[in-house]
Amino acid sequence: MKSEFVICVKNSDYAASLELRKLYPVLPDPTAEARHLVRIVDESGEDYLYPANYFVAVKLEEPARRAVRRAVTAESTFSRTARIG
């Protein structure tokens, strides 16, 4: 799956970790791709592999891509700070 972002369309077996219709950033992992898996940061805040058919790749226009990247970065920074503090 050669996409920077995916939307979750299936979460059976992973309901606590994946939210349906949520946009997730994809972390590059060629080995996972070869096995029809996708690496994302899930609701736990950690990166895990999931079946690629649980997601649909989306292409965002540049302004949207930048905005989502900023939001993801801010959210992950907040999550790490909240766990530490």
Contacts in CASP RR format, 6 or more apart in sequence:
PFRMAT RR
TARGET T0000
AUTHOR 0000-0000-0000
METHOD contacts of the structure
MODEL  1
MKSEFVICVKNSDYAASLELRKLYPVLPDPTAEARHLVRIVDESGEDYLY
PANYFVAVKLEEPARRAVRRAVTAESTFSRTARIG
1 26 0 8 1.000
1 33 0 8 1.000
1 38 0 8 1.000
1 52 0 8 1.000
1 55 0 8 1.000
1 57 0 8 1.000
2 33 0 8 1.000
2 57 0 8 1.000
3 26 0 8 1.000
3 57 0 8 1.000
3 58 0 8 1.000
3 59 0 8 1.000
4 25 0 8 1.000
4 26 0 8 1.000
4 60 0 8 1.000
4 65 0 8 1.000
5 23 0 8 1.000
5 24 0 8 1.000
5 25 0 8 1.000
5 26 0 8 1.000
5 57 0 8 1.000
5 58 0 8 1.000
5 59 0 8 1.000
5 60 0 8 1.000
5 65 0 8 1.000
5 68 0 8 1.000
6 23 0 8 1.000
6 24 0 8 1.000
6 26 0 8 1.000
6 38 0 8 1.000
6 40 0 8 1.000
6 55 0 8 1.000
6 56 0 8 1.000
6 57 0 8 1.000
6 58 0 8 1.000
7 21 0 8 1.000
7 22 0 8 1.000
7 23 0 8 1.000
7 24 0 8 1.000
7 55 0 8 1.000
7 56 0 8 1.000
7 58 0 8 1.000
8 18 0 8 1.000
8 19 0 8 1.000
8 20 0 8 1.000
8 21 0 8 1.000
8 22 0 8 1.000
8 24 0 8 1.000
8 54 0 8 1.000
8 55 0 8 1.000
9 20 0 8 1.000
9 21 0 8 1.000
9 54 0 8 1.000
9 55 0 8 1.000
9 56 0 8 1.000
10 20 0 8 1.000
10 53 0 8 1.000
10 54 0 8 1.000
10 55 0 8 1.000
11 17 0 8 1.000
11 18 0 8 1.000
11 19 0 8 1.000
11 20 0 8 1.000
11 54 0 8 1.000
14 42 0 8 1.000
14 50 0 8 1.000
14 54 0 8 1.000
16 43 0 8 1.000
17 42 0 8 1.000
17 43 0 8 1.000
17 44 0 8 1.000
17 48 0 8 1.000
18 24 0 8 1.000
18 42 0 8 1.000
18 43 0 8 1.000
18 50 0 8 1.000
18 54 0 8 1.000
19 43 0 8 1.000
23 58 0 8 1.000
23 68 0 8 1.000
24 40 0 8 1.000
24 41 0 8 1.000
24 42 0 8 1.000
24 55 0 8 1.000
25 40 0 8 1.000
25 41 0 8 1.000
25 68 0 8 1.000
25 69 0 8 1.000
25 72 0 8 1.000
26 38 0 8 1.000
26 39 0 8 1.000
26 40 0 8 1.000
27 39 0 8 1.000
27 40 0 8 1.000
27 41 0 8 1.000
27 47 0 8 1.000
28 39 0 8 1.000
29 37 0 8 1.000
29 38 0 8 1.000
29 39 0 8 1.000
29 49 0 8 1.000
32 38 0 8 1.000
32 39 0 8 1.000
32 49 0 8 1.000
33 52 0 8 1.000
36 51 0 8 1.000
36 52 0 8 1.000
36 53 0 8 1.000
37 49 0 8 1.000
37 50 0 8 1.000
37 51 0 8 1.000
37 52 0 8 1.000
38 49 0 8 1.000
38 50 0 8 1.000
38 51 0 8 1.000
38 52 0 8 1.000
38 54 0 8 1.000
38 55 0 8 1.000
39 47 0 8 1.000
39 48 0 8 1.000
39 49 0 8 1.000
40 47 0 8 1.000
40 48 0 8 1.000
40 50 0 8 1.000
40 55 0 8 1.000
41 47 0 8 1.000
41 72 0 8 1.000
41 76 0 8 1.000
42 48 0 8 1.000
42 50 0 8 1.000
45 76 0 8 1.000
45 79 0 8 1.000
60 68 0 8 1.000
END
